[in-house]
């Protein structure tokens, strides 16, 4: 028995002393701080349809803006995200998203350690200071994503990593406000030390991007903690609203601005344009001279059926979303938009007019797909019309004539993913101005955005000229906060539709349960030229006090029992 024990111990020692191969030695990696920073940046696009870092299932699908799509209700695990009534912590994509975002944060922490230990020696003091600021921006970005989805998250920074206490760090150690302090603290550190315009790459974070993200954080924070019993107009923090204005002042005075035509924003030829404050970079391998390029894999399922070799027809715009683009005398039909379900038909204008952004955002039968008449959509371009209807999303795809790069069996596109877009940030500013009583300033911003939309017809959607009508808001719409809020909220839905913000907007305003439960009732009665669909919404229900956040994944809860606590209601 002693001999056996001795052999076992010897074997164990040999195993523990073995140096693994096919991995990067940590000491060697830490000696290359620039490489460690690059590895942190690389995580921005390290996404997949089951863990999309753009959060489209949680920002769009979970809202009133889109349906899941695909071959049916069981195609992917996202059906429960759109109906909520069957949503549980065992949902696989939630666990993958949590894990992958924390993997990105781990890269950031290790990059910070590398910069602390070797930065000044290898890069010099000035470059090291900038790189530390960039990495803190990235870490705050990943934490922002986690916080928006999961609420209860552990704060793991470089000190926790160095001490090896990741598995002792609770997800309820910090209050909601304290977590905001941590995220804002990283963005503030980035803001203090970043240059306004880095000279070494369009994809790098800069001071203006940090200011825009700080404004976004303070706007989310200003309305409450996200749960409806403590969120909304009765819980507004005006000091935080003023912070939104202060940081967007930096953006207003910067090199960024509105692109002349709305349609150009979502074409690869215009990536990194003056509207793009910060974006996840994507590339075609023919352009970047790599083996596979860098596709936007978050949107890999969202190409139109039959338009692409592997267009799997996910992220299907809802009828309610289309109805929201209706105009009367050029202004939104706030009260009557949902009285009837309508859609435009190419070449057959009616008295019903539409905001022109509809034709840039939603692909519809009879209209050119992404502006190209040789690729006109038909009802055959919907995979399961009896379940998900006939609309398709346009913003996340290039024009079909540009050819295919990533296909068989998956379709992906070299489309940059906007994180901070100028008009989105200006709408953040307008929202804060309204709550501070500066209504006329907010009206000016919103009307500037509407004017750009009005100017975005002749270049790309001339075929829809007779279908479009859009006007600027008169002063009478901005005489009180309630009406001004309605204008602002409508504008956000139209301007940033299908850009993964809607659920989080409704949560910020405390409007999720009232909006979504009414939407479920309407959308379940969808019909397009006699074809009914979306009837599964009869089983949908949003529960306030629970569904404002998604559950902490089961695998995380039980990895170390007792370390993490669950969100309310799950």
N, C-alpha and C positions, 0 to 999 in steps of 0.2 A: 504493500500500500504506500509506503514511503517512497519507493522507487517511482511508482506511477505518479504520485504528487509532484515529485521532483521533475519528472519529464514534462508534466503539464505546465509547471511554472516556467521551465526553460522555454518551452514552446510559446507560452504567452509572452515572455520577455522578447523572444525573437520577433514575434508578430508586432509588438508595440514599437520595437526599434526600427522596423522596416520603414524606409522613406518612400512614400507613394510616388508613382510615376504618372506622366500625362497630366500633371497639374502644375500650376505656377507656384514656385517657392515664394512664401509670403515675404520673407526678408528681401528677396530679389525684387519682388513686385513693389514693396514699399520704398525701395531705393530709386524707383522711377516715378516721382510724383506727377509728372505730366501725363504719363500713361495711366496712372490711377484716376486722374481727373477725366481723361478720355473715356475710361471704362464706366465712370458714373454718368457721363453724358450718353453713352451708348444705351443705357437702360431706358432712356426716354421713349425709344421706339421698340423696346423688347416686349412686344405685345402679341396677342393672338386672339382669335374670336372668343375664346373662353375666358380670357382676362384682358379685355380691351381697355387700355389706359385712357382712352378718350371717354370712357364711361357711357357710351351710347345706350346700352340696355337700361342703365339706371337714370339717365337724364332724359332720354327720349321715350323709350319703350314703357317706362314706368309712369309716363305722363299721359296727357290727352293728345299728344302730337303724332304718335305712330303705333302701328301694330307690328307684331314680331316678324311675320312673313316666314318663308321657307316652304317645305312640303306639307306641313301640318302642325298641329299642336305639340307633337312630341319631337319635332325636329329641333335639336338642341334642348337645353334645360331651362330656357328663358321664359317659358309660358307662365310660370308662377309669378314672374316679375311684372307681367302686365295685368294680372288679375288679382294679385295679392292674397286672395282667400286661401291659396294652397302654399304660400311662401313659408318655408321653414329654414332653420339653420343648416340643414343637411344639403342645401343646394350647392352642387359642385363648383360652379363658376365663382361663387362668393369666396370659397376657400382658395381657389387659384388666384383670384385677384388680390386677396390679402397677402398670400405668400409672395407673389411676384413684386408687389409694391414694397414689401419689407426687404426683399432681395435688393431692390433698387436703393433703399435707404442704407442697407449694409454696405453697398458699394460707396455711397457718399461718406459714411463714417470711416471707412478704411482709407478713402482718399484724403480725408481731413487729417488722419493720423500720419499718413505719408508726407503730407505737406508740412505738418508740424515737425516731423523728425528730419526731413531731408529737403524741404522746400527752399530755404534760404541758400543752402550750399549748392543745390543743383540749378535752381531757377533764378535765384536772386530775390532780394527782399520785395521789390515792387511787384514782380510777376506772381510771387507766392501770395502776397496780399490779395491780388485780384482773383487768383484761382480759389483761394479759401472762400471768398465772397461768392464766386460762381457755384461752388459745391453747396454752400449753405442755401443758395437760391434753389438748387435742384432738390435738396433734401426737403425744404419747405414745400416745394411743388408736390412731391410724392406724399408728404404728410397731409397736405390739403386734400388730395384725392381720397386718401383713407378716411379722413375725418368727415368729409362730405357723405361718404357712403355708410360708414360703420359707427360713427359717433364715439363709442368706447374703444379706444385704442391705446396701446402702451407707447410711451415716448422712449425710444431707444436711440441714444446719440453715441458719439465717439467715446465718451467716458464709460458708458454702460458696456460698450464693445471691449474697451481695454480692460475693464474689470471682470469681464466674463459673466455679467449678471443679467444677461438677456432673459434667462429662464427664471429670474426672481422679480422681474419688473411687471407689475400688475397693470391691467388696462383701466382700472378705476383709481389709480394713484393720483391722478390729476383731475380736477373739476373741469367742466366744459370751458369756463373762462380761463383756467390755467393752461389748458391745451391751446387755446387761441393765443395766449401769451407766448408759448413756445414757438408756434408756427410763425407768428408775426415777428418774434425776435430774430428768427433766421432770415426772414425777408428784410428786416430792418438792417441787420448786419450786412446783407448783400447790397442794399440800397446805399449804405454809407460808404462802401468801398469800391463799388463797380463804376467804370467809366460809362458815359452816356452812349458812346458808340465804339465798341471794341473793334480793333483793326484786324483781328485774326480769326474772322469767321462769322458768317451771318447767323449761324445757329447758336451762338453763345449768348448767355444772359447778359443784360446790361442794366444800368441804373433805371432807365425808363420802364423796363419790364418789371423790375422790382417794385417801382412806385405803383404801377398798374395792379400788380398782385396784392400789394398792401391795401390799395383801395378796395379790391374785391373782398379781401378778408374782413376789413372793417364794415363793409356793407352787409355781409352775411351776419356778422356779429351784432350789428346794430339793431336787428329785428327781434332778437331773442335766441333761445337755445334750440329752435327747430320744432319742438313739440307744440302742438296747437294751443295747449292751455297756458303757455308762457311765450308765445310768439305772435307778432302782428303789430298793428298800429298802436295798440295800448302798451306796448313794451319797447318802443323805439328809444334808443340812446342817441341823443342829438350830438353828444361829443364825438361819438364814433362816426356819425354822419358827416360831421365837419372834417374828420380825418379823410373821408372819401373825397371830399372836395379838395382838400389840401394836396393829397397825393395825385389826384387827376389834374391838378394845376400843372404838375410836372409834365404830364403826358401832353396836355394842350400846348405847352411851350416847346415841345420836342420836334424832332424831324418827322414824326409820324402824322398821318392824316387820312382823309377819305380818298380811296381810289375813285376815279371818275365814274366808272361803270360797275354796278353791283355784280354783274355776271363775271367780270374779270377776276374778282376775288377768288373764285372757285375753279380757276383754270391753272394747270401746272405751269403754263408759260409766264404766269404772274406771281409765282411763289416768291416769298421774301419781298413783297411789294411794300409800299409805304404804309399800308394798313396792318401789316403783320408785325406786331410788337414782339411776340415770341411764338415760335412754332416748332413742332417736332419735325425734323428734317427727313424727307424721304427722297429716294433717288432711283433711277433706272440704271441697270448695270451697263447699258450701252453708253451712258453718260459718265458714270463714276469709275468705270474701268475695273470693277470688281467682278467676282464670279456670279454673285446673285443679286447685287444691288441692295437697296434698303427699302422695302415696300412698307406701306401702311397696313399692317396685318390686323389692326383693330376692325377695319371695314371690309375684310376679305369676303364676307358673305353678302354684301349689300349691293352688288351689281344687278341690273335688271335681267330677268329670265329671258333667254333667247337672244339677248343683245350681245352678251359676252359668251365665250366658250364655257366658262364656269361661273355664270352669274346666278347666285343662289337665291336672289329675290327676298332678302331680309330688309328690315327697317322700312316698312311700308307706311307712308304717310296716311293719317286717319282722315275720314271724311270731315270730322270736326275741325281738323287743322285746315283743310281746304276751304271749308265754309268761312273760317276766320278772315280770309283774304277778300271777302265780299266788300264792295264799297257802294255807298249811295252819295251822289254828288262829290265823289272823291274821298270821302271819309268812311272809317269803319262802321259797320252796322252793329254797334254794340249790343243793342237789345234784340235784334231780329236775325242775327247771322245764322242761328241754328233752327229757325222756324221751318226751313225746307233744306233738303240736301240737294246741292247743285254742283255742276262742274261745267267748265267751258268746253266747247267743241271747236276745233280749228276750222276757220273759214266760215263759221256760222255765229257771228256775234249776236247777242241779244241785249235786252235792256239791262240785264244783270252785268255789272262791271266788276273788275277785279284789281286789286293791288298788283302792280307788275312783278313784284318779287315772287308771286306764286309760280310764274313760268320759269324762274331761275331755280326754284327750290323743289318743285314737284314735277315728275314726269307723268304725263297723262296720255291716254290713247288719242290718236289723231294728231298729236303735236310732235315736232322733231325732238329726238332724244339729245339733250345737251346741245341744242341749237342747230343740229345737222339734219337737213331735210332728207338726205339719203338714208338716214336711220330713224325714220318716223315710227313712233310707237303704235302698236295695235293692242287689242285685247289679248292677243296671243303672248304678249310679253309679261304676263302674270302667271306665276306658277300654280297657285291655288286660289283662283278668284272667288270661289264659293266660301273661302275662309278668310282671305285677307284683301280681297278687292283688287283694283286695277292700277293703283297709283304706285309710283316708285320714287325713291330718293335720288336727287341729282347732285347735291353739293359735294359729296365725297367721291365722285367718280370723274375721270377725264372724258374727253370726247372720244367717241368710238373710232373715228378715223385715224387716231394717233397709233392704232395698233395695240396688240397685247404683248405684255412682257412677262407677267407672272400667271401661269395657268397650268391646268392638268396636274392634279385634280382641284387645285385651289386657285381662285381668282383674287389678285391683289393689285393695288395701284400705287404708283409712285407719287402719291398726293401728300403734300405737307399737311400736318394736323395743327390747326390753329389752337393755341392755348390762350393767347391774349390778342384780340383783334380790336382795332381802333374804335369802330362804332359800338362794339360791345362795352368797351371801357367808357365811352361817352354816355351810353345809356346808364351805366353805373353812376356816373356823375349827375345825370339828370334826375335819377331816382333820389339821390341824396339832396339835391337842390330843392326838390318838391317838399321833402320832409322838413327842410329848413325854412320853408316859406318863400323861397326864391323862384316863384313859379314862372315868371317871364324868361328867366335864364334857361330853365328847363325846356320851355316851349321852343326857344331858339335852337337848342341842340336837337330836339326831336324833329323839328321842321327841316333842319339841315340834312338829317338822315332821310326824311321823306322826299326832299328835293333831289337827292342823289338817286333814289328809287325812280322818281319821275323821269330823270334823265337817262335811265337805263333800259330804254325800249328799242331805240332805232339800231343799235349796234348788234345785239344778239337775238332779240325777240320781236323783230319787225312784223313777223307773221301774226303777232298777238296785239298789234296796235289798237285795233277796233274793240278789243276786249278789255283794255286797260283804262282805268281812271283813278287818279290819285291827286289829292289836294293837300295843302298845308293847313294846319290847325289854326283857326282864328283865335283872337284873344279871348273870346267868350268861353272857350274850352279850358282856359287856365285861370279862372277867377276863384276857384276853390280847390283844396287839396284832393277831395274825393274824385272830382272829374279829371283832374290832372293825373292822378294815380292811374285811373282807367286808361287814359291815353298812353301813358308810359308803359304800362303792363302789356297793352295790346301791341305796342311798337316792338317791345322785346320779343314777343312771340313771332311776329312777322319777320323782323330783321335777323334774328338768330335762330330761327326755326330749323330743326334737324341738326343743330350744332351742340346737342347734348346738355342743354342748360334748363330746359323747361321744368322738370321735376324739382330741381333745386330752387328755381325762382318761386314756384308755388309754395314750397315749404317755407322759404324765407318770409313770404307774405302771410303765412298762416292759413292758406287757402286750399290745402291738398284735399281734405275730406270732402268739402262742399263741391269743389271743382270736379274731382275724379268720380265720385259716386253719381253725380248728374251726367257726366260724360259716359260712364258705363251704360247707363240707361238709354241714352240717345244712340250711342254707337252700335248697340246690339240690334238696332232696327235698320242698319245700313242697307242700301240698295243702290246699285249702279245699273241703269237701263234694264231694270227687272231682275238683275242678279243680286240676290241677298247674300250677305256675308257678315262676319264679326258677331255672329249670334252667341259665341262662347262668352261674351261679356255679360250675359245673363248670370253667370256664376261669379262675377267679379265683385269685390267689395273692399274698400279701403277703411281700415280701422284706425281712427285717430288715437293718439296716445300709444301707438305701437308701430304703424307702418311708416311713420315719418323717417325712420332710419331702417336700414337693412340689418338683419341679425348678424351677430358675431358668429363666424362659421363654426359648425359643430367640431370639426377637427382641431380647431384652435382652442376651443373651450376645454376639450378633453385630452389635449396633448399633455398638459400638466394640470390635472384636476385641482380645482380650487384657486388657480392663479388668475383666471379671467372671469368676469361676470358678464351676464347677458344683458342686452338692451331690453327696455320695458316691453312686456307683452309677449315675448317669444319664449 
